[in-house]
Amino acid sequence: MFGTRLKEERARLNLTQPQFAEKIGVSKRTVVDWEQEKSSPTIKQLGLMIEMGMEAYYLLNDFRIGRTIGDLKQLPAYQEALGEQMTTQNADERELLTRFRQASAETRAFIMKGLEL
């Protein structure tokens, strides 16, 4: 039920009905009607809800994926940081693997034994 999910998301953002109504640009009565399933918001109003941090997928599908528009806006920076980290890790891992392969059988056995700890 959209109304119940809307109410939950509004509460999660610590907004009263009047505060929420003001942010969306509607009356408190309109918010009450949405929460009681007497009417539905427009696509534009739904977009404003998502912009303020409501989880779109949950509002529309009753299933939380734990992502808001704020998360998505941060995604490029996260991917860039992760890419740099993966490049560093991959370089270190490649070096380790190269050295491991070049080591004598005795050295490899010693390393493997140490990894069992």
MIMIPA-699554 format. One record per residue: chain; x, y, z of N, C-alpha, C in turn. Coordinates in steps of 0.001 Angstrom, whole numbers. Layout:
REM MIMIPA-699554
<pt><ch>A</ch><n_x>X</n_x><n_y>Y</n_y><n_z>Z</n_z><ca_x>X</ca_x><ca_y>Y</ca_y><ca_z>Z</ca_z><c_x>X</c_x><c_y>Y</c_y><c_z>Z</c_z></pt>
...
***
This chain:
REM MIMIPA-699554
<pt><ch>A</ch><n_x>827</n_x><n_y>-1179</n_y><n_z>0</n_z><ca_x>0</ca_x><ca_y>0</ca_y><ca_z>0</ca_z><c_x>876</c_x><c_y>1251</c_y><c_z>0</c_z></pt>
<pt><ch>A</ch><n_x>722</n_x><n_y>2035</n_y><n_z>-1036</n_z><ca_x>1542</ca_x><ca_y>3229</ca_y><ca_z>-1201</ca_z><c_x>1418</c_x><c_y>4167</c_y><c_z>-2</c_z></pt>
<pt><ch>A</ch><n_x>206</n_x><n_y>4388</n_y><n_z>480</n_z><ca_x>-4</ca_x><ca_y>5327</ca_y><ca_z>1580</ca_z><c_x>777</c_x><c_y>4960</c_y><c_z>2825</c_z></pt>
<pt><ch>A</ch><n_x>771</n_x><n_y>3687</n_y><n_z>3162</n_z><ca_x>1508</ca_x><ca_y>3213</ca_y><ca_z>4335</ca_z><c_x>3004</c_x><c_y>3397</c_y><c_z>4137</c_z></pt>
<pt><ch>A</ch><n_x>3483</n_x><n_y>3059</n_y><n_z>2947</n_z><ca_x>4917</ca_x><ca_y>3202</ca_y><ca_z>2672</ca_z><c_x>5331</c_x><c_y>4678</c_y><c_z>2666</c_z></pt>
<pt><ch>A</ch><n_x>4465</n_x><n_y>5530</n_y><n_z>2134</n_z><ca_x>4745</ca_x><ca_y>6965</ca_y><ca_z>2139</ca_z><c_x>4862</c_x><c_y>7473</c_y><c_z>3575</c_z></pt>
<pt><ch>A</ch><n_x>3946</n_x><n_y>7059</n_y><n_z>4410</n_z><ca_x>3964</ca_x><ca_y>7473</ca_y><ca_z>5816</ca_z><c_x>5249</c_x><c_y>6990</c_y><c_z>6499</c_z></pt>
<pt><ch>A</ch><n_x>5651</n_x><n_y>5749</n_y><n_z>6215</n_z><ca_x>6879</ca_x><ca_y>5204</ca_y><ca_z>6799</ca_z><c_x>8107</c_x><c_y>5991</c_y><c_z>6337</c_z></pt>
<pt><ch>A</ch><n_x>8166</n_x><n_y>6303</n_y><n_z>5056</n_z><ca_x>9301</ca_x><ca_y>7062</ca_y><ca_z>4528</ca_z><c_x>9323</c_x><c_y>8481</c_y><c_z>5091</c_z></pt>
<pt><ch>A</ch><n_x>8157</n_x><n_y>9091</n_y><n_z>5223</n_z><ca_x>8074</ca_x><ca_y>10436</ca_y><ca_z>5808</ca_z><c_x>8589</c_x><c_y>10402</c_y><c_z>7241</c_z></pt>
<pt><ch>A</ch><n_x>8179</n_x><n_y>9375</n_y><n_z>7994</n_z><ca_x>8626</ca_x><ca_y>9235</ca_y><ca_z>9383</ca_z><c_x>10133</c_x><c_y>8961</c_y><c_z>9442</c_z></pt>
<pt><ch>A</ch><n_x>10627</n_x><n_y>8159</n_y><n_z>8509</n_z><ca_x>12061</ca_x><ca_y>7859</ca_y><ca_z>8471</ca_z><c_x>12881</c_x><c_y>9132</c_y><c_z>8279</c_z></pt>
<pt><ch>A</ch><n_x>12336</n_x><n_y>10072</n_y><n_z>7531</n_z><ca_x>13010</ca_x><ca_y>11354</ca_y><ca_z>7309</ca_z><c_x>12706</c_x><c_y>12373</c_y><c_z>8405</c_z></pt>
<pt><ch>A</ch><n_x>11976</n_x><n_y>11918</n_y><n_z>9438</n_z><ca_x>11623</ca_x><ca_y>12777</ca_y><ca_z>10577</ca_z><c_x>10856</c_x><c_y>14022</c_y><c_z>10154</c_z></pt>
<pt><ch>A</ch><n_x>9889</n_x><n_y>13833</n_y><n_z>9263</n_z><ca_x>9068</ca_x><ca_y>14952</ca_y><ca_z>8801</ca_z><c_x>7628</c_x><c_y>14776</c_y><c_z>9268</c_z></pt>
<pt><ch>A</ch><n_x>7056</n_x><n_y>15848</n_y><n_z>9769</n_z><ca_x>5631</ca_x><ca_y>15839</ca_y><ca_z>10077</ca_z><c_x>4869</c_x><c_y>15988</c_y><c_z>8762</c_z></pt>
<pt><ch>A</ch><n_x>3574</n_x><n_y>15747</n_y><n_z>8803</n_z><ca_x>2780</ca_x><ca_y>15938</ca_y><ca_z>7586</ca_z><c_x>2877</c_x><c_y>17375</c_y><c_z>7074</c_z></pt>
<pt><ch>A</ch><n_x>2760</n_x><n_y>18396</n_y><n_z>7957</n_z><ca_x>2890</ca_x><ca_y>19774</ca_y><ca_z>7461</ca_z><c_x>4273</c_x><c_y>20073</c_y><c_z>6867</c_z></pt>
<pt><ch>A</ch><n_x>5328</n_x><n_y>19580</n_y><n_z>7498</n_z><ca_x>6677</ca_x><ca_y>19805</ca_y><ca_z>6969</ca_z><c_x>6834</c_x><c_y>19153</c_y><c_z>5593</c_z></pt>
<pt><ch>A</ch><n_x>6359</n_x><n_y>17927</n_y><n_z>5495</n_z><ca_x>6444</ca_x><ca_y>17192</ca_y><ca_z>4238</ca_z><c_x>5640</c_x><c_y>17901</c_y><c_z>3151</c_z></pt>
<pt><ch>A</ch><n_x>4433</n_x><n_y>18320</n_y><n_z>3509</n_z><ca_x>3566</ca_x><ca_y>19014</ca_y><ca_z>2550</ca_z><c_x>4244</c_x><c_y>20270</c_y><c_z>2015</c_z></pt>
<pt><ch>A</ch><n_x>4884</n_x><n_y>21015</n_y><n_z>2905</n_z><ca_x>5559</ca_x><ca_y>22246</ca_y><ca_z>2482</ca_z><c_x>6702</c_x><c_y>21945</c_y><c_z>1510</c_z></pt>
<pt><ch>A</ch><n_x>7469</n_x><n_y>20901</n_y><n_z>1793</n_z><ca_x>8592</ca_x><ca_y>20543</ca_y><ca_z>922</ca_z><c_x>8123</c_x><c_y>20103</c_y><c_z>-462</c_z></pt>
<pt><ch>A</ch><n_x>6972</n_x><n_y>19459</n_y><n_z>-525</n_z><ca_x>6444</ca_x><ca_y>18964</ca_y><ca_z>-1798</ca_z><c_x>5629</c_x><c_y>20042</c_y><c_z>-2512</c_z></pt>
<pt><ch>A</ch><n_x>5150</n_x><n_y>21018</n_y><n_z>-1739</n_z><ca_x>4352</ca_x><ca_y>22092</ca_y><ca_z>-2331</ca_z><c_x>2877</c_x><c_y>21762</c_y><c_z>-2434</c_z></pt>
<pt><ch>A</ch><n_x>2386</n_x><n_y>21013</n_y><n_z>-1431</n_z><ca_x>965</ca_x><ca_y>20658</ca_y><ca_z>-1387</ca_z><c_x>429</c_x><c_y>20974</c_y><c_z>2</c_z></pt>
<pt><ch>A</ch><n_x>-863</n_x><n_y>20801</n_y><n_z>182</n_z><ca_x>-1463</ca_x><ca_y>21033</ca_y><ca_z>1499</ca_z><c_x>-1294</c_x><c_y>19793</c_y><c_z>2379</c_z></pt>
<pt><ch>A</ch><n_x>-1430</n_x><n_y>20006</n_y><n_z>3685</n_z><ca_x>-1388</ca_x><ca_y>18879</ca_y><ca_z>4618</ca_z><c_x>-2504</c_x><c_y>17904</c_y><c_z>4277</c_z></pt>
<pt><ch>A</ch><n_x>-3665</n_x><n_y>18423</n_y><n_z>3883</n_z><ca_x>-4810</ca_x><ca_y>17583</ca_y><ca_z>3523</ca_z><c_x>-4450</c_x><c_y>16624</c_y><c_z>2382</c_z></pt>
<pt><ch>A</ch><n_x>-3674</n_x><n_y>17120</n_y><n_z>1427</n_z><ca_x>-3249</ca_x><ca_y>16280</ca_y><ca_z>303</ca_z><c_x>-2384</c_x><c_y>15128</c_y><c_z>800</c_z></pt>
<pt><ch>A</ch><n_x>-1468</n_x><n_y>15422</n_y><n_z>1719</n_z><ca_x>-608</ca_x><ca_y>14380</ca_y><ca_z>2285</ca_z><c_x>-1457</c_x><c_y>13352</c_y><c_z>3024</c_z></pt>
<pt><ch>A</ch><n_x>-2422</n_x><n_y>13830</n_y><n_z>3804</n_z><ca_x>-3328</ca_x><ca_y>12921</ca_y><ca_z>4518</ca_z><c_x>-4058</c_x><c_y>12029</c_y><c_z>3516</c_z></pt>
<pt><ch>A</ch><n_x>-4547</n_x><n_y>12611</n_y><n_z>2444</n_z><ca_x>-5252</ca_x><ca_y>11829</ca_y><ca_z>1416</ca_z><c_x>-4336</c_x><c_y>10785</c_y><c_z>783</c_z></pt>
<pt><ch>A</ch><n_x>-3087</n_x><n_y>11143</n_y><n_z>518</n_z><ca_x>-2140</ca_x><ca_y>10171</ca_y><ca_z>-40</ca_z><c_x>-1922</c_x><c_y>9021</c_y><c_z>935</c_z></pt>
<pt><ch>A</ch><n_x>-1708</n_x><n_y>9374</n_y><n_z>2205</n_z><ca_x>-1429</ca_x><ca_y>8346</ca_y><ca_z>3209</ca_z><c_x>-2649</c_x><c_y>7466</c_y><c_z>3481</c_z></pt>
<pt><ch>A</ch><n_x>-3842</n_x><n_y>8004</n_y><n_z>3245</n_z><ca_x>-5071</ca_x><ca_y>7217</ca_y><ca_z>3424</ca_z><c_x>-5540</c_x><c_y>6586</c_y><c_z>2112</c_z></pt>
<pt><ch>A</ch><n_x>-4708</n_x><n_y>6708</n_y><n_z>1080</n_z><ca_x>-4983</ca_x><ca_y>6115</ca_y><ca_z>-236</ca_z><c_x>-6248</c_x><c_y>6661</c_y><c_z>-898</c_z></pt>
<pt><ch>A</ch><n_x>-6580</n_x><n_y>7906</n_y><n_z>-583</n_z><ca_x>-7741</ca_x><ca_y>8544</ca_y><ca_z>-1213</ca_z><c_x>-7361</c_x><c_y>9190</c_y><c_z>-2537</c_z></pt>
<pt><ch>A</ch><n_x>-6076</n_x><n_y>9487</n_y><n_z>-2694</n_z><ca_x>-5564</ca_x><ca_y>10039</ca_y><ca_z>-3949</ca_z><c_x>-4098</c_x><c_y>9663</c_y><c_z>-4068</c_z></pt>
<pt><ch>A</ch><n_x>-3519</n_x><n_y>9984</n_y><n_z>-5195</n_z><ca_x>-2111</ca_x><ca_y>9639</ca_y><ca_z>-5447</ca_z><c_x>-1348</c_x><c_y>10867</c_y><c_z>-5923</c_z></pt>
<pt><ch>A</ch><n_x>-51</n_x><n_y>10912</n_y><n_z>-5616</n_z><ca_x>755</ca_x><ca_y>12035</ca_y><ca_z>-6086</ca_z><c_x>1005</c_x><c_y>11933</c_y><c_z>-7591</c_z></pt>
<pt><ch>A</ch><n_x>1333</n_x><n_y>13065</n_y><n_z>-8168</n_z><ca_x>1711</ca_x><ca_y>13079</ca_y><ca_z>-9580</ca_z><c_x>3147</c_x><c_y>12565</c_y><c_z>-9711</c_z></pt>
<pt><ch>A</ch><n_x>3555</n_x><n_y>12312</n_y><n_z>-10926</n_z><ca_x>4936</ca_x><ca_y>11892</ca_y><ca_z>-11175</ca_z><c_x>5911</c_x><c_y>12970</c_y><c_z>-10698</c_z></pt>
<pt><ch>A</ch><n_x>5572</n_x><n_y>14233</n_y><n_z>-10947</n_z><ca_x>6432</ca_x><ca_y>15333</ca_y><ca_z>-10504</ca_z><c_x>6563</c_x><c_y>15334</c_y><c_z>-8982</c_z></pt>
<pt><ch>A</ch><n_x>5449</n_x><n_y>15140</n_y><n_z>-8280</n_z><ca_x>5483</ca_x><ca_y>15115</ca_y><ca_z>-6820</ca_z><c_x>6278</c_x><c_y>13909</c_y><c_z>-6319</c_z></pt>
<pt><ch>A</ch><n_x>6115</n_x><n_y>12785</n_y><n_z>-6982</n_z><ca_x>6885</ca_x><ca_y>11599</ca_y><ca_z>-6625</ca_z><c_x>8382</c_x><c_y>11866</c_y><c_z>-6813</c_z></pt>
<pt><ch>A</ch><n_x>8724</n_x><n_y>12554</n_y><n_z>-7886</n_z><ca_x>10119</ca_x><ca_y>12926</ca_y><ca_z>-8119</ca_z><c_x>10671</c_x><c_y>13797</c_y><c_z>-7009</c_z></pt>
<pt><ch>A</ch><n_x>9863</n_x><n_y>14721</n_y><n_z>-6507</n_z><ca_x>10293</ca_x><ca_y>15575</ca_y><ca_z>-5393</ca_z><c_x>10526</c_x><c_y>14746</c_y><c_z>-4133</c_z></pt>
<pt><ch>A</ch><n_x>9671</n_x><n_y>13747</n_y><n_z>-3919</n_z><ca_x>9836</ca_x><ca_y>12865</ca_y><ca_z>-2758</ca_z><c_x>11161</c_x><c_y>12115</c_y><c_z>-2843</c_z></pt>
<pt><ch>A</ch><n_x>11464</n_x><n_y>11635</n_y><n_z>-4021</n_z><ca_x>12703</ca_x><ca_y>10893</ca_y><ca_z>-4230</ca_z><c_x>13901</c_x><c_y>11817</c_y><c_z>-4045</c_z></pt>
<pt><ch>A</ch><n_x>13804</n_x><n_y>13039</n_y><n_z>-4565</n_z><ca_x>14889</ca_x><ca_y>14019</ca_y><ca_z>-4411</ca_z><c_x>15155</c_x><c_y>14344</c_y><c_z>-2946</c_z></pt>
<pt><ch>A</ch><n_x>14114</n_x><n_y>14301</n_y><n_z>-2107</n_z><ca_x>14317</ca_x><ca_y>14629</ca_y><ca_z>-696</ca_z><c_x>14859</c_x><c_y>13447</c_y><c_z>101</c_z></pt>
<pt><ch>A</ch><n_x>15021</n_x><n_y>12285</n_y><n_z>-555</n_z><ca_x>15654</ca_x><ca_y>11150</ca_y><ca_z>115</ca_z><c_x>14782</c_x><c_y>9940</c_y><c_z>344</c_z></pt>
<pt><ch>A</ch><n_x>13571</n_x><n_y>9960</n_y><n_z>-175</n_z><ca_x>12721</ca_x><ca_y>8781</ca_y><ca_z>-31</ca_z><c_x>13198</c_x><c_y>7696</c_y><c_z>-990</c_z></pt>
<pt><ch>A</ch><n_x>13039</n_x><n_y>6461</n_y><n_z>-576</n_z><ca_x>13477</ca_x><ca_y>5332</ca_y><ca_z>-1394</ca_z><c_x>12406</c_x><c_y>5002</c_y><c_z>-2429</c_z></pt>
<pt><ch>A</ch><n_x>12675</n_x><n_y>5344</n_y><n_z>-3671</n_z><ca_x>11694</ca_x><ca_y>5208</ca_y><ca_z>-4754</ca_z><c_x>11195</c_x><c_y>3784</c_y><c_z>-4912</c_z></pt>
<pt><ch>A</ch><n_x>12101</n_x><n_y>2831</n_y><n_z>-4942</n_z><ca_x>11698</ca_x><ca_y>1445</ca_y><ca_z>-5191</ca_z><c_x>10742</c_x><c_y>963</c_y><c_z>-4105</c_z></pt>
<pt><ch>A</ch><n_x>11017</n_x><n_y>1349</n_y><n_z>-2861</n_z><ca_x>10142</ca_x><ca_y>947</ca_y><ca_z>-1758</ca_z><c_x>8771</c_x><c_y>1602</c_y><c_z>-1881</c_z></pt>
<pt><ch>A</ch><n_x>8743</n_x><n_y>2886</n_y><n_z>-2184</n_z><ca_x>7459</ca_x><ca_y>3575</ca_y><ca_z>-2325</ca_z><c_x>6574</c_x><c_y>2887</c_y><c_z>-3360</c_z></pt>
<pt><ch>A</ch><n_x>7175</n_x><n_y>2465</n_y><n_z>-4462</n_z><ca_x>6397</ca_x><ca_y>1931</ca_y><ca_z>-5576</ca_z><c_x>6202</c_x><c_y>422</c_y><c_z>-5545</c_z></pt>
<pt><ch>A</ch><n_x>7091</n_x><n_y>-303</n_y><n_z>-4864</n_z><ca_x>7058</ca_x><ca_y>-1758</ca_y><ca_z>-4965</ca_z><c_x>7022</c_x><c_y>-2519</c_y><c_z>-3651</c_z></pt>
<pt><ch>A</ch><n_x>7012</n_x><n_y>-1830</n_y><n_z>-2532</n_z><ca_x>6979</ca_x><ca_y>-2487</ca_y><ca_z>-1230</ca_z><c_x>8175</c_x><c_y>-3412</c_y><c_z>-1011</c_z></pt>
<pt><ch>A</ch><n_x>9319</n_x><n_y>-3012</n_y><n_z>-1515</n_z><ca_x>10533</ca_x><ca_y>-3798</ca_y><ca_z>-1325</ca_z><c_x>11694</c_x><c_y>-2830</c_y><c_z>-1202</c_z></pt>
<pt><ch>A</ch><n_x>12418</n_x><n_y>-2938</n_y><n_z>-100</n_z><ca_x>13533</ca_x><ca_y>-2017</ca_y><ca_z>124</ca_z><c_x>14807</c_x><c_y>-2556</c_y><c_z>-510</c_z></pt>
<pt><ch>A</ch><n_x>15481</n_x><n_y>-1689</n_y><n_z>-1243</n_z><ca_x>16802</ca_x><ca_y>-2039</ca_y><ca_z>-1745</ca_z><c_x>17871</c_x><c_y>-1228</c_y><c_z>-1026</c_z></pt>
<pt><ch>A</ch><n_x>17417</n_x><n_y>-322</n_y><n_z>-165</n_z><ca_x>18355</ca_x><ca_y>443</ca_y><ca_z>649</ca_z><c_x>19120</c_x><c_y>1515</c_y><c_z>-97</c_z></pt>
<pt><ch>A</ch><n_x>18573</n_x><n_y>2002</n_y><n_z>-1172</n_z><ca_x>19249</ca_x><ca_y>3036</ca_y><ca_z>-1946</ca_z><c_x>18311</c_x><c_y>4213</c_y><c_z>-2174</c_z></pt>
<pt><ch>A</ch><n_x>18857</n_x><n_y>5406</n_y><n_z>-1974</n_z><ca_x>18095</ca_x><ca_y>6620</ca_y><ca_z>-2239</ca_z><c_x>18800</c_x><c_y>7396</c_y><c_z>-3342</c_z></pt>
<pt><ch>A</ch><n_x>18195</n_x><n_y>8467</n_y><n_z>-3782</n_z><ca_x>18802</ca_x><ca_y>9291</ca_y><ca_z>-4828</ca_z><c_x>20141</c_x><c_y>9852</c_y><c_z>-4356</c_z></pt>
<pt><ch>A</ch><n_x>20250</n_x><n_y>10107</n_y><n_z>-3058</n_z><ca_x>21522</ca_x><ca_y>10575</ca_y><ca_z>-2508</ca_z><c_x>22624</c_x><c_y>9545</c_y><c_z>-2692</c_z></pt>
<pt><ch>A</ch><n_x>22272</n_x><n_y>8268</n_y><n_z>-2507</n_z><ca_x>23248</ca_x><ca_y>7202</ca_y><ca_z>-2731</ca_z><c_x>23693</c_x><c_y>7183</c_y><c_z>-4187</c_z></pt>
<pt><ch>A</ch><n_x>22741</n_x><n_y>7327</n_y><n_z>-5086</n_z><ca_x>23053</ca_x><ca_y>7278</ca_y><ca_z>-6514</ca_z><c_x>23918</c_x><c_y>8454</c_y><c_z>-6943</c_z></pt>
<pt><ch>A</ch><n_x>23686</n_x><n_y>9617</n_y><n_z>-6330</n_z><ca_x>24492</ca_x><ca_y>10793</ca_y><ca_z>-6672</ca_z><c_x>25945</c_x><c_y>10613</c_y><c_z>-6236</c_z></pt>
<pt><ch>A</ch><n_x>26168</n_x><n_y>9807</n_y><n_z>-5196</n_z><ca_x>27518</ca_x><ca_y>9572</ca_y><ca_z>-4704</ca_z><c_x>28198</c_x><c_y>8415</c_y><c_z>-5432</c_z></pt>
<pt><ch>A</ch><n_x>27458</n_x><n_y>7670</n_y><n_z>-6226</n_z><ca_x>27974</ca_x><ca_y>6481</ca_y><ca_z>-6882</ca_z><c_x>29217</c_x><c_y>6733</c_y><c_z>-7733</c_z></pt>
<pt><ch>A</ch><n_x>29270</n_x><n_y>7770</n_y><n_z>-8573</n_z><ca_x>30484</ca_x><ca_y>7972</ca_y><ca_z>-9376</ca_z><c_x>31747</c_x><c_y>8139</c_y><c_z>-8528</c_z></pt>
<pt><ch>A</ch><n_x>31660</n_x><n_y>8884</n_y><n_z>-7441</n_z><ca_x>32825</ca_x><ca_y>9075</ca_y><ca_z>-6569</ca_z><c_x>33214</c_x><c_y>7756</c_y><c_z>-5913</c_z></pt>
<pt><ch>A</ch><n_x>32207</n_x><n_y>6979</n_y><n_z>-5518</n_z><ca_x>32464</ca_x><ca_y>5674</ca_y><ca_z>-4905</ca_z><c_x>33135</c_x><c_y>4740</c_y><c_z>-5907</c_z></pt>
<pt><ch>A</ch><n_x>32616</n_x><n_y>4711</n_y><n_z>-7130</n_z><ca_x>33193</ca_x><ca_y>3848</ca_y><ca_z>-8155</ca_z><c_x>34630</c_x><c_y>4251</c_y><c_z>-8464</c_z></pt>
<pt><ch>A</ch><n_x>34891</n_x><n_y>5549</n_y><n_z>-8496</n_z><ca_x>36249</ca_x><ca_y>6028</ca_y><ca_z>-8763</ca_z><c_x>37197</c_x><c_y>5594</c_y><c_z>-7648</c_z></pt>
<pt><ch>A</ch><n_x>36765</n_x><n_y>5774</n_y><n_z>-6397</n_z><ca_x>37600</ca_x><ca_y>5378</ca_y><ca_z>-5263</ca_z><c_x>37812</c_x><c_y>3868</c_y><c_z>-5254</c_z></pt>
<pt><ch>A</ch><n_x>36763</n_x><n_y>3131</n_y><n_z>-5539</n_z><ca_x>36862</ca_x><ca_y>1676</ca_y><ca_z>-5570</ca_z><c_x>37785</c_x><c_y>1234</c_y><c_z>-6696</c_z></pt>
<pt><ch>A</ch><n_x>37680</n_x><n_y>1889</n_y><n_z>-7839</n_z><ca_x>38546</ca_x><ca_y>1559</ca_y><ca_z>-8968</ca_z><c_x>40010</c_x><c_y>1756</c_y><c_z>-8633</c_z></pt>
<pt><ch>A</ch><n_x>40315</n_x><n_y>2862</n_y><n_z>-7953</n_z><ca_x>41698</ca_x><ca_y>3121</ca_y><ca_z>-7546</ca_z><c_x>42168</c_x><c_y>2060</c_y><c_z>-6563</c_z></pt>
<pt><ch>A</ch><n_x>41298</n_x><n_y>1688</n_y><n_z>-5640</n_z><ca_x>41642</ca_x><ca_y>670</ca_y><ca_z>-4653</ca_z><c_x>41867</c_x><c_y>-676</c_y><c_z>-5337</c_z></pt>
<pt><ch>A</ch><n_x>40986</n_x><n_y>-1024</n_y><n_z>-6265</n_z><ca_x>41113</ca_x><ca_y>-2299</ca_y><ca_z>-6968</ca_z><c_x>42382</c_x><c_y>-2324</c_y><c_z>-7812</c_z></pt>
<pt><ch>A</ch><n_x>42733</n_x><n_y>-1214</n_y><n_z>-8432</n_z><ca_x>43955</ca_x><ca_y>-1153</ca_y><ca_z>-9232</ca_z><c_x>45166</c_x><c_y>-1396</c_y><c_z>-8347</c_z></pt>
<pt><ch>A</ch><n_x>45181</n_x><n_y>-755</n_y><n_z>-7181</n_z><ca_x>46284</ca_x><ca_y>-942</ca_y><ca_z>-6243</ca_z><c_x>46336</c_x><c_y>-2381</c_y><c_z>-5771</c_z></pt>
<pt><ch>A</ch><n_x>45182</n_x><n_y>-2913</n_y><n_z>-5380</n_z><ca_x>45144</ca_x><ca_y>-4293</ca_y><ca_z>-4910</ca_z><c_x>45554</c_x><c_y>-5250</c_y><c_z>-6016</c_z></pt>
<pt><ch>A</ch><n_x>45061</n_x><n_y>-5029</n_y><n_z>-7196</n_z><ca_x>45395</ca_x><ca_y>-5920</ca_y><ca_z>-8293</ca_z><c_x>46884</c_x><c_y>-5887</c_y><c_z>-8605</c_z></pt>
<pt><ch>A</ch><n_x>47485</n_x><n_y>-4711</n_y><n_z>-8552</n_z><ca_x>48923</ca_x><ca_y>-4604</ca_y><ca_z>-8799</ca_z><c_x>49698</c_x><c_y>-5358</c_y><c_z>-7723</c_z></pt>
<pt><ch>A</ch><n_x>49301</n_x><n_y>-5179</n_y><n_z>-6466</n_z><ca_x>49952</ca_x><ca_y>-5891</ca_y><ca_z>-5365</ca_z><c_x>49752</c_x><c_y>-7397</c_y><c_z>-5505</c_z></pt>
<pt><ch>A</ch><n_x>48539</n_x><n_y>-7789</n_y><n_z>-5844</n_z><ca_x>48247</ca_x><ca_y>-9212</ca_y><ca_z>-5999</ca_z><c_x>49031</c_x><c_y>-9818</c_y><c_z>-7160</c_z></pt>
<pt><ch>A</ch><n_x>49133</n_x><n_y>-9075</n_y><n_z>-8248</n_z><ca_x>49905</ca_x><ca_y>-9575</ca_y><ca_z>-9396</ca_z><c_x>51373</c_x><c_y>-9765</c_y><c_z>-9017</c_z></pt>
<pt><ch>A</ch><n_x>51911</n_x><n_y>-8788</n_y><n_z>-8302</n_z><ca_x>53309</ca_x><ca_y>-8878</ca_y><ca_z>-7863</ca_z><c_x>53503</c_x><c_y>-10076</c_y><c_z>-6941</c_z></pt>
<pt><ch>A</ch><n_x>52597</n_x><n_y>-10259</n_y><n_z>-6012</n_z><ca_x>52678</ca_x><ca_y>-11384</ca_y><ca_z>-5081</ca_z><c_x>52612</c_x><c_y>-12711</c_y><c_z>-5831</c_z></pt>
<pt><ch>A</ch><n_x>51692</n_x><n_y>-12814</n_y><n_z>-6758</n_z><ca_x>51542</ca_x><ca_y>-14044</ca_y><ca_z>-7535</ca_z><c_x>52781</c_x><c_y>-14309</c_y><c_z>-8395</c_z></pt>
<pt><ch>A</ch><n_x>53314</n_x><n_y>-13262</n_y><n_z>-8999</n_z><ca_x>54530</ca_x><ca_y>-13412</ca_y><ca_z>-9813</ca_z><c_x>55680</c_x><c_y>-13937</c_y><c_z>-8962</c_z></pt>
<pt><ch>A</ch><n_x>55860</n_x><n_y>-13324</n_y><n_z>-7799</n_z><ca_x>56957</ca_x><ca_y>-13755</ca_y><ca_z>-6915</ca_z><c_x>56721</c_x><c_y>-15171</c_y><c_z>-6392</c_z></pt>
<pt><ch>A</ch><n_x>55475</n_x><n_y>-15491</n_y><n_z>-6083</n_z><ca_x>55150</ca_x><ca_y>-16834</ca_y><ca_z>-5597</ca_z><c_x>55486</c_x><c_y>-17873</c_y><c_z>-6662</c_z></pt>
<pt><ch>A</ch><n_x>55113</n_x><n_y>-17598</n_y><n_z>-7897</n_z><ca_x>55379</ca_x><ca_y>-18539</ca_y><ca_z>-8993</ca_z><c_x>56880</c_x><c_y>-18701</c_y><c_z>-9255</c_z></pt>
<pt><ch>A</ch><n_x>57644</n_x><n_y>-17653</n_y><n_z>-9006</n_z><ca_x>59089</ca_x><ca_y>-17709</ca_y><ca_z>-9240</ca_z><c_x>59839</c_x><c_y>-18379</c_y><c_z>-8087</c_z></pt>
<pt><ch>A</ch><n_x>59182</n_x><n_y>-18514</n_y><n_z>-6949</n_z><ca_x>59836</ca_x><ca_y>-19081</ca_y><ca_z>-5769</ca_z><c_x>60052</c_x><c_y>-20583</c_y><c_z>-5940</c_z></pt>
<pt><ch>A</ch><n_x>60989</n_x><n_y>-21098</n_y><n_z>-5168</n_z><ca_x>61255</ca_x><ca_y>-22540</ca_y><ca_z>-5194</ca_z><c_x>60072</c_x><c_y>-23277</c_y><c_z>-4576</c_z></pt>
<pt><ch>A</ch><n_x>60002</n_x><n_y>-24560</n_y><n_z>-4830</n_z><ca_x>58931</ca_x><ca_y>-25392</ca_y><ca_z>-4278</ca_z><c_x>58954</c_x><c_y>-25334</c_y><c_z>-2755</c_z></pt>
<pt><ch>A</ch><n_x>60161</n_x><n_y>-25312</n_y><n_z>-2195</n_z><ca_x>60307</ca_x><ca_y>-25258</ca_y><ca_z>-742</ca_z><c_x>59736</c_x><c_y>-23946</c_y><c_z>-188</c_z></pt>
<pt><ch>A</ch><n_x>60031</n_x><n_y>-22830</n_y><n_z>-840</n_z><ca_x>59528</ca_x><ca_y>-21520</ca_y><ca_z>-412</ca_z><c_x>58012</c_x><c_y>-21455</c_y><c_z>-548</c_z></pt>
<pt><ch>A</ch><n_x>57482</n_x><n_y>-21976</n_y><n_z>-1645</n_z><ca_x>56019</ca_x><ca_y>-21984</ca_y><ca_z>-1831</ca_z><c_x>55345</c_x><c_y>-22818</c_y><c_z>-744</c_z></pt>
<pt><ch>A</ch><n_x>55932</n_x><n_y>-23971</n_y><n_z>-409</n_z><ca_x>55377</ca_x><ca_y>-24825</ca_y><ca_z>644</ca_z><c_x>55394</c_x><c_y>-24092</c_y><c_z>1984</c_z></pt>
<pt><ch>A</ch><n_x>56484</n_x><n_y>-23358</n_y><n_z>2255</n_z><ca_x>56611</ca_x><ca_y>-22593</ca_y><ca_z>3489</ca_z><c_x>55529</c_x><c_y>-21515</c_y><c_z>3561</c_z></pt>
<pt><ch>A</ch><n_x>55320</n_x><n_y>-20814</n_y><n_z>2453</n_z><ca_x>54292</ca_x><ca_y>-19763</ca_y><ca_z>2393</ca_z><c_x>52913</c_x><c_y>-20367</c_y><c_z>2609</c_z></pt>
<pt><ch>A</ch><n_x>52634</n_x><n_y>-21467</n_y><n_z>1937</n_z><ca_x>51320</ca_x><ca_y>-22107</ca_y><ca_z>2072</ca_z><c_x>51096</c_x><c_y>-22573</c_y><c_z>3506</c_z></pt>
<pt><ch>A</ch><n_x>52121</n_x><n_y>-23088</n_y><n_z>4137</n_z><ca_x>52013</ca_x><ca_y>-23530</ca_y><ca_z>5530</ca_z><c_x>51694</c_x><c_y>-22330</c_y><c_z>6420</c_z></pt>
<pt><ch>A</ch><n_x>52347</n_x><n_y>-21204</n_y><n_z>6147</n_z><ca_x>52096</ca_x><ca_y>-19988</ca_y><ca_z>6919</ca_z><c_x>50677</c_x><c_y>-19473</c_y><c_z>6759</c_z></pt>
<pt><ch>A</ch><n_x>50083</n_x><n_y>-19702</n_y><n_z>5614</n_z><ca_x>48708</ca_x><ca_y>-19250</ca_y><ca_z>5371</ca_z><c_x>47675</c_x><c_y>-20098</c_y><c_z>6103</c_z></pt>
<pt><ch>A</ch><n_x>48070</n_x><n_y>-21260</n_y><n_z>6571</n_z><ca_x>47145</ca_x><ca_y>-22140</ca_y><ca_z>7288</ca_z><c_x>46872</c_x><c_y>-21651</c_y><c_z>8700</c_z></pt>
<pt><ch>A</ch><n_x>47683</n_x><n_y>-20736</n_y><n_z>9199</n_z><ca_x>47519</ca_x><ca_y>-20244</ca_y><ca_z>10574</ca_z><c_x>46249</c_x><c_y>-19556</c_y><c_z>10778</c_z></pt>
***
